[in-house]
Amino acid sequence: MGRGLAVLGLAPGEEVTEAQLRNLFGERGRHPYADRIEADLFAKGASPKKAFRPAPSDAG
């Protein structure tokens, strides 16, 4: 099995929700937990610009 699941914070056999699939495949490759990450950033006082910024890609 590849490394992709761990990078996304998922475990083998873990159920993937419709919202996670929509984030990953339907919205230009967003993280499956993008909604949760953004909500956490907002709760910590981040601006919308910072909360919605794309994460750096892993070139390695």
GIPELIN-V367520 format. One record per residue. N is the residue number from 1. RES is the residue in one letter. PSI is psi as a letter, one per 40 degrees, with the letter a starting at -180 (999 if undefined). OMEGA is omega in degrees with one decimal (999 if undefined). BURIAL is b if it has 9 or more other C-alpha atoms within 8 Angstrom, else e. Layout:
n=N res=RES psi=PSI omega=OMEGA burial=BURIAL
n=N res=RES psi=PSI omega=OMEGA burial=BURIAL
This chain:
n=1 res=M psi=i omega=-178.9 burial=e
n=2 res=G psi=a omega=-177.8 burial=e
n=3 res=R psi=e omega=-172.0 burial=e
n=4 res=G psi=d omega=-177.7 burial=e
n=5 res=L psi=d omega=-178.6 burial=b
n=6 res=A psi=d omega=179.5 burial=e
n=7 res=V psi=d omega=-179.3 burial=e
n=8 res=L psi=e omega=-179.6 burial=e
n=9 res=G psi=f omega=179.7 burial=e
n=10 res=L psi=i omega=178.6 burial=e
n=11 res=A psi=i omega=176.7 burial=e
n=12 res=P psi=h omega=-179.9 burial=e
n=13 res=G psi=e omega=179.1 burial=e
n=14 res=E psi=h omega=179.5 burial=e
n=15 res=E psi=h omega=177.6 burial=e
n=16 res=V psi=h omega=-176.9 burial=e
n=17 res=T psi=i omega=176.6 burial=e
n=18 res=E psi=d omega=179.7 burial=e
n=19 res=A psi=d omega=178.1 burial=e
n=20 res=Q psi=d omega=178.8 burial=b
n=21 res=L psi=d omega=178.0 burial=b
n=22 res=R psi=d omega=177.2 burial=b
n=23 res=N psi=d omega=-174.5 burial=b
n=24 res=L psi=d omega=-173.4 burial=b
n=25 res=F psi=d omega=-173.4 burial=b
n=26 res=G psi=e omega=-175.9 burial=e
n=27 res=E psi=f omega=175.9 burial=e
n=28 res=R psi=f omega=171.9 burial=e
n=29 res=G psi=f omega=176.8 burial=e
n=30 res=R psi=i omega=176.3 burial=b
n=31 res=H psi=i omega=-179.9 burial=b
n=32 res=P psi=d omega=179.0 burial=b
n=33 res=Y psi=f omega=-177.5 burial=e
n=34 res=A psi=d omega=-179.2 burial=b
n=35 res=D psi=d omega=179.6 burial=e
n=36 res=R psi=d omega=-179.9 burial=e
n=37 res=I psi=d omega=179.6 burial=b
n=38 res=E psi=d omega=178.9 burial=b
n=39 res=A psi=d omega=177.7 burial=b
n=40 res=D psi=d omega=178.4 burial=e
n=41 res=L psi=d omega=176.9 burial=b
n=42 res=F psi=d omega=-179.3 burial=b
n=43 res=A psi=d omega=179.0 burial=e
n=44 res=K psi=e omega=175.5 burial=e
n=45 res=G psi=e omega=179.9 burial=e
n=46 res=A psi=i omega=175.7 burial=b
n=47 res=S psi=i omega=176.3 burial=e
n=48 res=P psi=d omega=-179.9 burial=e
n=49 res=K psi=d omega=-179.9 burial=e
n=50 res=K psi=d omega=-177.1 burial=e
n=51 res=A psi=d omega=-176.2 burial=b
n=52 res=F psi=e omega=-178.2 burial=e
n=53 res=R psi=i omega=178.3 burial=e
n=54 res=P psi=i omega=175.5 burial=e
n=55 res=A psi=i omega=176.4 burial=e
n=56 res=P psi=i omega=179.8 burial=e
n=57 res=S psi=i omega=179.4 burial=e
n=58 res=D psi=h omega=-177.8 burial=e
n=59 res=A psi=e omega=-175.4 burial=e
n=60 res=G psi=999 omega=999 burial=e
